[in-house]
């Protein structure tokens, strides 16, 4: 598509040049935003040709625009994918990757640490249509074979899980899945293709909540489904078309803009997050830090083997004894950390997470307080000061409550 396609296999170069086509856009360096619904064909023969090959032609605005296709081209090169499908959100990417491969009477295996909406889709929507789901211990490797059923059609992994951060062994899980004819879908939102390419590890499909690190500025919704083959791509693209999933042209443009700086942003997120994670390990209020790059985090050896870096999202567990009002005293008055569910933007975020609500295969202890943080692009010294002040507020509120009793 673009004149610079395959100019390099280096991530930084792909991020800079892929998807650009100045020669066909009046010399404009960035792919323009194409707003389109109706597509006009020069002749009846052209219209019929396009209708018979919809995967390779634009027939209607919903089938994509040059802006969307440029974004898809960049992501395909980054992930080492055959082709990519851009859709309206990360959840649309997850659902659009699952639905082509399961039917009534089929069975799926999903990591117990998976994103909450992934679980809800499986347990509410797909269950209504006769698809059964088993959740598995995120740290399982080839022993997952004992959970495989004759009707198992899909393995879903999220490495690491975005609340409790256990790693999954994608090569081991893929080996078992392919032995039994199942498809492997991997959520790579946390690491991005800058630090991991799951297709190289054995996954068939890679999904991204492009809303997060791809867009990078907290101002657009985006989902991306990267497919390893023409067969996989055709199944995903046709299903997404029938569901009415497509990425809006303005959001595609914003995602492309964000991608150009993904590597430099992610390196800063990684550096700051690791410094904060190590600092948190020294704090008396913290029982454990959940960050895959730390040696004592579950699955660290898998991260070390399969990943080349980490991102800004991790969690920590508070020591026992802090009341909910004390935790609120910390979280509610942070100066740099907003209280928000998303992540991947330039800003720092914090939530009181509740993995115990979701976990079933490996239940999470209800008494463990998990604080999830996204370390933004703020000065790392200012972030430490904000957290230290928050811990002080939490301790004082706890002392006040104890005295009142």
N, C-alpha and C positions, 0 to 999 in steps of 0.2 A: 504493500500500500504506500508506505512512505519511501522517499528516495534514499533515506539513510538506513533502511532496514538491514540488520545484520552487520552494521558497521563495526561492532565490537561485542564481545561477550562480557566485558567488565561492567559491573553494576553501575558505577558512577557514570560511565559513558552512556549506557542504555538510558538511564534516568535523564540525561541531558539531551540526547538527540533522537531517541526513538519516538515514532508517531508523528514526527514533523514532516511536512511536505511543502516547503515554500514554493517550489516550482509550480505547483497546481493551485497556489493560493496568493497569487500576485506578489510573491516575495515575502509574505507575512511570516514571521518566525514561529508564532504560535498558531496551532490549528484554530480557525475561527469557529464561532458558535453558529451552528446551523439550526435554525428553528424551522421545523417542518412537520406537517401532517400529510398533506396530499403530495404525491410524487407523479409528475407528468412524464409519459413516455413518448418518444418521437414517433413511433409507429406501433401498429398492432403487433407486429412480429417481436418488437422489443418488449412490449408488455407481456406477451405470452412467454417469452424466454425467461423473463424475471420471475413470473409466477411459477414456472416449472423448476426454478432453482433459487428458492427464497433465502437459502443460507448464504448465498454469495451475491445477492442483489438487494438494493433498497427498494421495497415495493410500497411502503407506507411509513409514516413517521415512527410508528411503533416498532418497526423492524430495525430501527437504528438510523443514525445520521453520521456523516463523516467525522463529527466531533466525538461521538461515542466510539466509532471504530478506531480512531486514533488512540483513545484511552485503552481500548481492548488490545491494540497492537503493543503498546508499551508493557502492559501487564503480562501478555503472553511471552514477550522476550525476557522479562524479569524472572518469571516463574519457570521458564523452560517448558512452557505449555504449547500445545498445538494451536489452540485458539481460546479466546476468553469471551464470556458473555457479561455485559454490564447490566445491572438491574437497580431498582430504586433504593435499596437499603441492604444492610448486612443480613437482616433476617430474610429478606427476599432471596439473597444469595444462598442461604442455608436451605430454605424450603425448595428453591429452584434446583438445588443440587441433589436433594433427597428424592423428590417426587418422580423423576424419570425412571428410577431404578427399583421402586417398590410398588407392589399391587396388593389387593385384598388377599389375605392368607400368608403374606410374607412376614419376615422377621428381621429386625435390625438390632445391632449392638452399638450402644452409645456410651462414651466415657461418662462416669458418674460426676466428673468435674465440669461438664459442659455448661455453657451459657444457658441461663434460665429459660429464655424464649425458645431455644432449641429443644429443651426438654418438654416445654408446654406444647409445642407444635406436635411432637411425637405422641404425647400422652392424651392430647385432646383432639386435634384434627385427624392425624393419621390413624389413631386408634378407632375413631368413628368409621373409618373406611376399611377396617379389618387388618391393619398393620400392627403387629406386636413388637414391643421394644423391651430389651433387657439392658439395664445399665451395668457397666463393669468397673471394677477397681481400676482407676487410672494408671496404676503402676504395673498392671498386668502386661506380660509379654506374650510369648508363644503359648503359655498356659491358658490363654483365652480360648483355645480350641475346644476346651470342655464346655464352653457356653454356646458353641456353634450348633445350630439346628439344620436339618435338611433344607429348610426354607429360608435360611439366613441369606439376605441379599445385599446388605450394606453394613459397613463398619464406619462409625463416625468418631473422629478424634479431634481433640482441641489441645494442642501442645504449646504452652502449658494451659491448664484451665484458668480462666480469668478471675476466679475468686480465691482458689486455694493453691493454684500454681504447681500441681503435680505434673510431671512430664509423662507423655506416652511414648512408647517405643514404636515409632512408625514403621521402621523396617520389619520388626518382628510381627507386628499386627498385620502388615500388608502381606507378608509371607503366608500367614494363616488364611487371611481373607481370600487371596487369589487361589490358594489350594482348593477352596470350597466354592469358587466362582462368584465371590462377593466383590462389590465395589468399595473402595476406600475413599472417604471424603475427609479432608483435613482442613481445619480452621487455622489459618496462618496469620491472623490479624495481629497477634502480639509481636511476633518476630519480623513480619513482613519479608519479602524476598531478599531484602538486604542481608538478613541474618539466617535465613533458612529457605530451602526450596524443597518442599515435601514431595513433589513429583519425582525428584531424584532419589528420594528415600523409599519410594514405592507407592505413594498415593496416586489415585486415578484422577481425583479432582481436588483442587485447592480453592477454598472460599475465603473471602475477605469482607469484613465490615470496613469498606473503603471510607466510610464516614470518619474513621479514626485516623490512623497515621497517613493513609494515602492522601486524604483531603488536608488534614493537618491543621486546619484553622477553625474548626468547630462551626462551620457555616454551610455545610451541605451534607445530604444523605446520599450514600452510595454503597452498592454491593457489587462484588466481582466474583465470577465463577470461572476458574482457569482449568481447562480440560486437557487431558494428556493425549487424546487421539481424535481423529475425525468422527469415529463412532460415538465416543463420549460426548463430543461437542454437539453433534446432530441431535442426540437425545435431550441434552440440556437446552439447547437453543429452541427446539421445537416445543418443548414443554413450557419454557418461559414465554414464548410467543402466545401459546394457547391460554396461559394464565394472565396475559396482558402485562407482563413484567418488562419494563424497559427503563433505561436511565435517561433522565431529562437532559437536554443539551446543555443547559447552564450548569447543572451539577457535574456533567462530564467535563466541562471546561474547568471548573474549579478543582476537580480531582486531578486533571492533567497539570494544572498549575501547581498543586500541592506536590505531585510526584517529583517535579524538577528539583525540589529541595529535600526530598525524603531522607537521603543518606546523611546529609549534614545535620538535619534536625535530629534524626534517630541517634546519631553518635553523641550528641549533646544530652539527649534524654537518658541514654545508657550511662554515660559518665556520671551525671548528677545523681541518677537513681542508685547506682552502686555506692556512691559516696554516702548518700542518705541511708541506704540499707545497712551499711557497715556501722554507721554512727548509731542507728537505732539498736543494733545488737549490744551497744554499750549502755543503753538507757535502763535504769532500774525498773521502769514501768513495763518494759517489753519482755515477754516470755520467749517469743520466737519470731524470726523474720522469715517470711515465705518469698524467696526470690531464687529462681532456678540457677542463677550464676553463683550462689553461695554454696560452699561444699556441704553444708549440713541440711540443705533443702532436698526433700524427696525428689528423686529423679535427676539430681545434679549430674551424674555420670552420663546420662542420656543427653542432657543439654550440652555437655562438654564435647560429646562425640559428634552430635548432629547439627549444632548451631555454631555460628561464628560470632554471635553477640547477643545482647539482650536489649530490652526496651525500658520505658519509664514506668511501667505498671507492675506493682507488687503489693504485698500485704504484710501486716504484722499482727501478732496475737498479743493482746494485753495480758499481764499477769492477773490472776484471779483476785476478786475483791473490789473491783471498781463498779459502782452502781451505774444504772442507766442515766440518772441525772448528772453524775460526774462525767460520764462519757460525753453527754450533750454539752456540758460546760466547755469541754475541749473543742468539739467539732463545730459547735454553733458560732464560735467567735474567732475562728481562724482568719487571718488577714489575707493570706495568699491562696489558701486552699478553698475552692468553692465546693459546695455539697452537690455532687452531680454524678449521674450514672455513666455517662460516656467517658471517653478518654482518648488520648492520641493527639489532642490539640496542643497548642502552645502553653495552655494554662495548667496549673496544678489543681488536682481534685482529690476529694476524700469522701468516702462513705463508710458507714457502719454496715458491714456486709453480714449476711445471714445464710451461710452455706448449709446450716442445719435444716433449713426449710426445704431444701432440694434433695440433699443426698439420701440415697437409698441403699446402694450396693455397699458403700463404705460410709456409714452414718457419721456425721460431724458432731463432736461433743457439744451439747447445747450450752454448756457453761463457758465455752471458749469465745472470747470477744475478738472478732476479726475486723481490723480496720484496713480497708483497701485504699491505696494512694496511687495517684498518677503524678509523677514528678515532671513538672513542666519546664519551661525555658527560663524560669526565674533564677536569680543569683542563688547558688547553692548555700551560701552563708545565710542569706535571708530566709531560705526555706528551713534551715536548722533552727534559726531563732524563732520562727513562727511555730514550729513543732515543740520546741522547748517551752515556749510560753503556754501552748496548749496543754502540755503535760502538767505544768504548774497549776493551771486552772483546774484540771481534773483532780489533782491531789488535794487541793484546797477544798473543792466541792465534796470530795469523799470524806475529808476530815470533819467538815461542817455537819454532814449528814450523820456521821458516827457520834459526834458530840451531842447532837439533838436527840439521839436514841438513848 
